[in-house]
Each structure stands twice: as C-alpha cells, then as structure tokens.
Amino acid sequence: MEWQGLISILIAVFMFFILPVIIGFAIVIRDARWQAEQSCCRKPRRIMPKEVTVSR
C-alpha cells in the first residue's frame, strides 16, 4: 500500500512543479525563437524602444 501513496505523491509533484516549469521553458524558447525570426526577416517598426527595454 505504501508504494501506491508514493506514486500518487510523485505524480502530484510532477503535475504541480515539474510540468509548469517545462511548459514555461517551452513558451519562453518559442517566444525567443519567434522574436529572433521577426527581427531577422523584417524590422518591426511598431515596437517602441520602451517595450524593447521592458522585454529584456
């Protein structure tokens, strides 16, 4: 019976701590790639210098 509780605890830890970290990293990496692609292909004129300093 103890190993079932241990497995449920591990699943809960994975769901609440590891999974959001992985999703966050995926979003950050995708956003960074998208911004690099945008700056590579065409120079965005809509972005204000103030927003650029905030995004760093």
C-alpha positions as CSV (number, residue, x, y, z in Angstrom):
1,M,0.0,0.0,0.0
2,E,2.9,2.4,0.7
3,W,4.2,2.4,-2.9
4,Q,0.8,3.5,-4.2
5,G,0.9,6.5,-1.9
6,L,4.4,7.2,-3.0
7,I,3.4,7.0,-6.7
8,S,0.5,9.4,-6.1
9,I,2.8,11.8,-4.3
10,L,5.3,11.7,-7.2
11,I,2.5,12.3,-9.7
12,A,1.2,15.3,-7.8
13,V,4.8,16.7,-7.5
14,F,5.3,16.2,-11.3
15,M,1.9,17.8,-12.1
16,F,2.3,20.9,-9.9
17,F,6.0,21.6,-10.1
18,I,7.8,19.9,-13.0
19,L,5.1,20.3,-15.6
20,P,4.6,24.1,-15.2
21,V,8.4,24.6,-15.4
22,I,8.6,22.6,-18.6
23,I,5.6,24.5,-20.1
24,G,7.2,27.8,-19.1
25,F,10.5,26.9,-20.7
26,A,8.7,25.8,-23.9
27,I,6.8,29.1,-24.0
28,V,10.0,31.2,-23.4
29,I,12.0,29.3,-26.0
30,R,9.2,29.6,-28.6
31,D,8.8,33.3,-27.9
32,A,12.5,33.9,-28.2
33,R,12.7,32.0,-31.5
34,W,9.7,34.0,-32.8
35,Q,11.3,37.3,-31.8
36,A,14.6,36.3,-33.4
37,E,12.7,35.3,-36.6
38,Q,10.8,38.6,-36.6
39,S,13.9,40.7,-36.1
40,C,15.8,38.6,-38.8
41,C,13.2,38.7,-41.5
42,R,11.8,42.2,-41.2
43,K,12.5,45.2,-38.9
44,P,9.4,45.8,-36.8
45,R,8.5,49.5,-36.8
46,R,5.6,49.2,-34.4
47,I,7.7,48.2,-31.4
48,M,8.6,51.2,-29.2
49,P,12.1,51.4,-27.6
50,K,10.3,51.4,-24.2
51,E,8.8,48.0,-24.9
52,V,12.2,46.6,-26.0
53,T,13.8,47.6,-22.7
54,V,10.9,46.1,-20.8
55,S,11.2,42.7,-22.6
56,R,14.9,42.3,-21.7
